[in-house]
Amino acid sequence: MVRQFFGHIRDVNMSAYTLDAKLPWDLVDSSQFESLETLSLSLSEGQDIPPDGFQLPVGLESLDISGMHYHLPNLSSNTVTSLVIDSFRAPKTPTTLNPEFWPSITELSIPPSAIGWSGECFKHLRSIDLEVDWDEDWDYTTQFCRDLALYPEYIPVLQQIHFSGPPEWDILCILLERYNFRTGSEDTRISSISFGGDVPFYLLDPIKDLCAGKFVDRPSNFDLSWVSNMDIIYDQNLPGCMKCIKTLLSCYISRKGTSPTTRHADYVFPFRRTHRDADAISDYCLDILMDLPLEDGMIDPVEFRMRKLPVPVYPATEDEILATWNEREEVWKMLKKGTDGSVCSGWCRRRVLITEEKVSVWGSNNAGWYLMSDEV
């Protein structure tokens, strides 16, 4: 009956919340809507899982899935070119997206904390949107940049990236240089990057030139890494929320140390010391900490001895920088636990679009968004 009366429909929006929390999958199988081009599905937690290899309607070009998305591994389409996945609840284990089930995708929007992919590549993917909430960790965006820098052949024709949460700038610059200057990349370089927040002013022109396929004289990888901000991280008297510190932006949020690792940072994390020095000083500091009363949220000194957090070491070569990113990220998470978690909203008060031709910056106020600058 669906095919008889609705087979000509081109745009369908179905919500499980209006269907007793269960969407009948046979309504959207490949035989029902012969002319369907756009399909939006809102799936609930109690939604039945479709059978393996469930084929969406032939000719479908755009698919938007919101709500729960653990059904995704069972869906497939040979014709969908635009796939948007919006999750309101990040799962404990990311859902796997298999490129082999979506061979024609050119545009992809995903929450990287909830969606991962397996398989070799998206051969035709030209635009990717990495959606991250402001209160989430942004390590997934940096992980994407790191992985693509290591394996550019996995997404060989990528042209546009949108970051709602910023990557680490050193990893992003390494990605742009490796991807845009690789052999055969003349017609398939990343030429447009947008950010759902601010970018250090001294990086605007270098990123624009890299998008244009030009070699640039930019700050060193170390200077673009949060490791170069260790003096600020260790000094709790200096302002700056951990989000802005990691993205090399200035803000005036005061940080309150809540653990011995930050309360006695001068002893535990001397700036640019060796691992051996850090271990020795940690043992010395432990004697002091044992005599201090524990406050709410503080790390127990015995637990602290077991951790012996290392001073982050920044490698000299790009290969080592990429290979050791996970190790630095673990150190960062430990450092972040030493603060009260306050973050400012300054980063997300701007929007930045950088193309090979110009840099556009939008600001916000009570009236909404407005164009601040549009420079070639």
C-alpha positions as MATLAB code, in Angstrom:
seq = 'MVRQFFGHIRDVNMSAYTLDAKLPWDLVDSSQFESLETLSLSLSEGQDIPPDGFQLPVGLESLDISGMHYHLPNLSSNTVTSLVIDSFRAPKTPTTLNPEFWPSITELSIPPSAIGWSGECFKHLRSIDLEVDWDEDWDYTTQFCRDLALYPEYIPVLQQIHFSGPPEWDILCILLERYNFRTGSEDTRISSISFGGDVPFYLLDPIKDLCAGKFVDRPSNFDLSWVSNMDIIYDQNLPGCMKCIKTLLSCYISRKGTSPTTRHADYVFPFRRTHRDADAISDYCLDILMDLPLEDGMIDPVEFRMRKLPVPVYPATEDEILATWNEREEVWKMLKKGTDGSVCSGWCRRRVLITEEKVSVWGSNNAGWYLMSDEV';
ca = [
       0.000    0.000    0.000;
       2.883    2.358    0.734;
       4.265    1.883   -2.742;
       0.816    2.302   -4.322;
      -0.072    5.601   -2.642;
       3.287    7.150   -1.724;
       5.739    5.711   -4.219;
       6.087    9.093   -5.954;
       7.202   10.957   -2.785;
      10.701   12.460   -2.930;
      11.158   13.653    0.674;
      10.226   11.619    3.779;
      10.661   12.394    7.474;
       9.945    9.541    9.899;
      10.155    9.682   13.681;
      10.140    6.637   15.935;
       8.643    8.803   18.669;
       5.384    9.005   16.730;
       5.381    5.284   15.953;
       5.368    3.833   19.484;
       9.190    4.024   19.605;
       9.505    1.457   16.826;
      10.011    2.355   13.205;
       8.784   -0.407   10.869;
      11.819   -0.872    8.653;
       9.741   -2.362    5.868;
       8.351    1.147    5.327;
      11.720    2.370    4.123;
      13.134   -0.663    2.358;
      14.320   -0.464   -1.221;
      10.993   -1.547   -2.717;
       8.620    1.059   -1.229;
       9.681    4.522   -2.422;
      10.773    4.448   -6.048;
      11.283    8.237   -6.271;
      12.634    8.931   -2.779;
      15.630   11.295   -2.736;
      15.782   12.603    0.861;
      15.087   10.580    4.016;
      15.206   11.766    7.641;
      14.991    9.182   10.423;
      14.637    9.981   14.120;
      15.405    6.758   16.002;
      14.703    5.975   19.641;
      16.583    3.758   22.083;
      13.931    1.054   21.839;
      14.015    0.975   18.073;
      14.268   -2.446   16.449;
      17.565   -3.114   14.686;
      17.186   -3.697   10.933;
      18.475   -6.933    9.408;
      22.098   -7.066    8.285;
      22.731   -5.396    4.950;
      19.384   -3.576    4.974;
      19.177   -1.731    1.662;
      17.689    1.750    1.705;
      15.551    2.845   -1.273;
      17.333    2.831   -4.602;
      17.888    6.392   -5.794;
      18.093    7.841   -2.269;
      20.638   10.677   -2.257;
      20.446   12.234    1.222;
      20.059   10.483    4.599;
      19.776   12.244    7.968;
      19.752   10.079   11.116;
      19.131   11.627   14.519;
      18.748   10.154   17.984;
      20.262    6.717   18.554;
      22.477    5.342   15.818;
      23.471    1.816   16.826;
      21.359    0.688   13.856;
      23.851    2.275   11.458;
      26.143   -0.753   10.910;
      23.181   -2.680    9.467;
      22.180   -0.013    6.949;
      23.629    0.391    3.474;
      23.055    2.333    0.279;
      24.835    2.461   -3.050;
      23.326    5.810   -3.991;
      23.425    8.028   -0.880;
      25.872   10.899   -1.416;
      25.089   12.941    1.735;
      24.999   11.291    5.163;
      24.269   13.311    8.318;
      24.380   11.621   11.715;
      23.296   13.594   14.761;
      23.506   11.916   18.156;
      22.070   13.353   21.357;
      23.693   10.664   23.466;
      27.253    9.474   22.908;
      27.505    5.681   23.332;
      30.129    3.998   25.488;
      31.538    2.376   22.350;
      31.580    4.356   19.073;
      29.364    3.003   16.318;
      31.279    1.729   13.317;
      30.596    3.152    9.882;
      31.807    0.870    7.104;
      32.718    2.781    3.902;
      31.963   -0.329    1.843;
      28.289    0.061    2.724;
      28.285    3.696    1.564;
      30.405    3.728   -1.608;
      28.962    6.936   -3.091;
      29.231    9.318   -0.119;
      30.641   12.760   -0.961;
      29.406   14.657    2.139;
      29.554   13.327    5.687;
      28.561   14.931    9.000;
      29.286   12.916   12.145;
      29.920   13.306   15.865;
      33.473   11.849   15.982;
      33.078   10.855   19.634;
      30.200    8.560   18.685;
      31.067    7.403   15.161;
      34.194    5.675   13.958;
      34.816    3.885   10.722;
      36.510    0.754    9.540;
      37.698   -0.252    6.115;
      40.200    1.425    3.868;
      38.636    4.636    2.655;
      35.822    6.881    1.484;
      36.958    7.125   -2.112;
      34.587    9.953   -3.094;
      34.287   11.913    0.164;
      34.889   15.619   -0.480;
      33.413   17.275    2.609;
      33.374   16.208    6.261;
      31.763   17.927    9.238;
      33.074   16.883   12.665;
      30.415   17.890   15.192;
      31.632   18.180   18.801;
      29.734   19.771   21.688;
      31.433   22.626   23.527;
      31.574   20.637   26.773;
      33.084   17.568   25.098;
      36.756   16.777   24.829;
      38.087   17.758   21.431;
      40.625   14.977   21.135;
      38.545   13.222   18.472;
      39.018   16.099   16.046;
      42.776   15.972   16.542;
      42.730   12.204   16.204;
      41.011   12.571   12.833;
      43.741   14.979   11.669;
      46.457   12.678   12.952;
      44.978    9.616   11.217;
      44.475   11.443    7.914;
      48.027   12.813    8.054;
      49.285    9.251    8.441;
      46.940    7.744    5.837;
      45.863   10.407    3.304;
      44.909    7.646    0.872;
      41.958    6.726    3.114;
      40.100    9.883    2.013;
      41.930   10.731   -1.215;
      39.760   13.573   -2.602;
      38.852   15.519    0.552;
      38.394   19.257   -0.064;
      36.434   20.689    2.886;
      36.574   20.174    6.661;
      34.424   21.758    9.340;
      35.580   21.613   12.953;
      32.959   22.534   15.548;
      35.672   21.906   18.133;
      39.257   22.867   17.206;
      42.052   20.371   16.591;
      45.525   20.896   18.001;
      47.179   23.361   15.658;
      50.463   21.510   15.225;
      48.654   18.359   14.067;
      46.394   20.342   11.730;
      49.335   22.062   10.047;
      51.161   18.772    9.630;
      48.006   17.324    8.049;
      47.652   20.198    5.564;
      51.304   20.006    4.534;
      51.288   16.246    4.104;
      47.906   16.039    2.410;
      48.171   19.048    0.101;
      51.750   18.393   -0.996;
      51.580   14.653   -1.436;
      52.219   13.165   -4.880;
      49.196   13.549   -7.143;
      47.408   16.032   -4.881;
      47.350   18.935   -7.351;
      43.600   18.647   -7.954;
      42.533   17.075   -4.672;
      43.833   19.212   -1.838;
      42.025   20.446    1.282;
      41.106   23.943    0.128;
      38.505   25.038    2.690;
      38.424   24.747    6.486;
      35.813   26.227    8.797;
      35.896   26.455   12.568;
      33.010   26.807   14.985;
      35.177   29.130   17.043;
      38.255   31.330   17.093;
      41.690   30.721   15.580;
      44.957   32.364   16.712;
      45.419   35.402   14.463;
      48.965   34.409   13.469;
      47.646   31.160   11.967;
      45.003   32.648    9.679;
      47.306   33.477    6.771;
      49.471   30.311    7.052;
      46.361   28.101    6.969;
      44.989   30.074    3.995;
      48.241   29.610    2.076;
      48.365   25.907    2.923;
      44.804   25.581    1.608;
      46.039   27.226   -1.603;
      48.830   24.677   -1.923;
      51.607   27.107   -1.026;
      54.575   26.423    1.196;
      54.589   28.784    4.167;
      56.928   30.000    6.851;
      54.853   29.224    9.944;
      55.512   28.844   13.682;
      57.270   25.626   14.662;
      55.302   22.522   15.562;
      56.373   22.935   19.172;
      55.146   26.523   19.285;
      51.775   25.380   17.904;
      51.420   22.650   20.521;
      49.864   23.038   23.969;
      53.179   21.690   25.315;
      54.618   25.147   24.627;
      52.085   26.494   27.129;
      53.379   24.426   30.040;
      54.536   27.475   32.000;
      50.954   28.743   32.010;
      49.515   25.329   32.847;
      51.813   24.911   35.830;
      51.197   28.392   37.225;
      47.661   28.347   38.592;
      47.913   32.069   39.323;
      47.872   32.853   35.603;
      44.446   33.183   33.951;
      43.220   30.933   31.204;
      40.762   28.033   31.038;
      42.121   24.688   29.902;
      40.179   24.843   26.620;
      41.829   28.131   25.635;
      45.243   27.036   26.860;
      45.103   23.976   24.637;
      44.062   26.038   21.620;
      46.643   28.788   22.328;
      43.994   31.444   22.900;
      43.872   33.957   25.720;
      41.039   34.238   28.216;
      40.592   35.544   31.732;
      39.040   32.568   33.496;
      40.890   31.888   36.746;
      41.885   28.297   37.420;
      41.527   26.726   40.838;
      43.852   23.824   41.559;
      42.067   20.839   43.056;
      44.842   18.278   43.251;
      48.400   18.129   44.548;
      49.656   17.836   40.970;
      48.611   21.426   40.341;
      48.647   22.804   43.862;
      52.379   22.071   44.000;
      53.033   22.313   40.301;
      56.390   24.034   40.711;
      57.715   20.910   42.403;
      55.899   18.211   40.490;
      56.164   19.582   36.954;
      59.284   21.708   36.546;
      59.231   23.225   33.092;
      61.203   21.224   30.476;
      62.890   18.794   32.837;
      63.681   15.190   32.015;
      61.614   12.177   33.036;
      64.280   11.218   35.577;
      64.204   14.668   37.171;
      60.419   14.564   37.310;
      60.415   11.194   39.102;
      62.929   12.384   41.678;
      61.037   15.580   42.356;
      57.740   13.684   42.547;
      59.169   11.454   45.285;
      60.459   14.517   47.154;
      57.114   16.267   46.808;
      55.291   13.195   48.141;
      56.802   13.733   51.591;
      55.264   17.207   51.628;
      51.916   16.007   50.344;
      51.586   13.279   52.973;
      51.326   15.986   55.644;
      48.604   17.935   53.808;
      44.888   17.444   54.564;
      42.959   16.052   51.600;
      40.262   18.301   50.188;
      37.317   17.242   48.057;
      38.515   16.232   44.602;
      42.198   15.965   45.580;
      44.280   12.980   44.555;
      45.427   10.800   47.374;
      49.258   11.031   47.747;
      49.661    7.260   47.543;
      47.708    7.219   44.299;
      49.834   10.123   43.134;
      53.032    8.122   43.759;
      51.657    5.370   41.541;
      50.870    7.800   38.752;
      54.164    9.684   38.653;
      52.936   11.790   35.800;
      55.653   12.388   33.201;
      56.687   15.777   31.965;
      55.379   15.880   28.366;
      58.221   15.499   25.898;
      57.701   17.011   22.468;
      59.429   15.061   19.667;
      61.648   16.638   17.050;
      60.292   14.957   13.899;
      56.812   14.963   12.390;
      56.641   11.168   12.343;
      57.355   11.057   16.071;
      54.900   13.884   16.772;
      52.121   11.918   15.102;
      53.157    8.591   16.605;
      53.241    9.928   20.179;
      50.079   12.044   20.091;
      48.128    9.531   22.208;
      50.768    9.711   24.931;
      50.580   13.507   25.094;
      46.791   13.348   25.149;
      46.876   11.087   28.215;
      49.175   13.573   29.975;
      46.823   16.398   29.026;
      43.831   14.611   30.540;
      45.764   14.110   33.775;
      46.755   17.780   33.856;
      43.169   18.841   33.214;
      41.979   16.888   36.242;
      44.012   19.254   38.388;
      41.665   22.181   37.693;
      38.070   22.879   38.595;
      37.026   22.412   34.967;
      35.914   26.008   34.360;
      35.849   26.908   30.685;
      35.013   30.148   28.969;
      32.673   30.548   26.031;
      34.993   32.920   24.195;
      36.145   30.380   21.616;
      32.652   29.729   20.321;
      31.747   33.424   20.050;
      33.383   33.552   16.644;
      33.167   31.574   13.430;
      36.069   31.356   11.009;
      36.095   30.219    7.387;
      39.465   29.867    5.686;
      39.666   29.102    1.988;
      42.480   29.261   -0.530;
      41.294   32.768   -1.463;
      40.328   34.544    1.778;
      39.705   34.487    5.520;
      36.225   35.323    6.838;
      35.532   35.894   10.529;
      32.100   36.247   12.130;
      31.418   37.576   15.608;
      28.321   37.304   17.777;
      26.357   39.618   20.029;
      22.835   39.789   21.402;
      21.501   40.518   17.927;
      23.089   37.416   16.387;
      26.026   36.803   14.047;
      27.745   39.534   12.043;
      30.679   39.569    9.609;
      33.754   41.020   11.304;
      36.269   40.726    8.495;
      36.469   39.293    5.029;
      40.063   39.619    3.887;
      41.682   38.259    0.741;
];
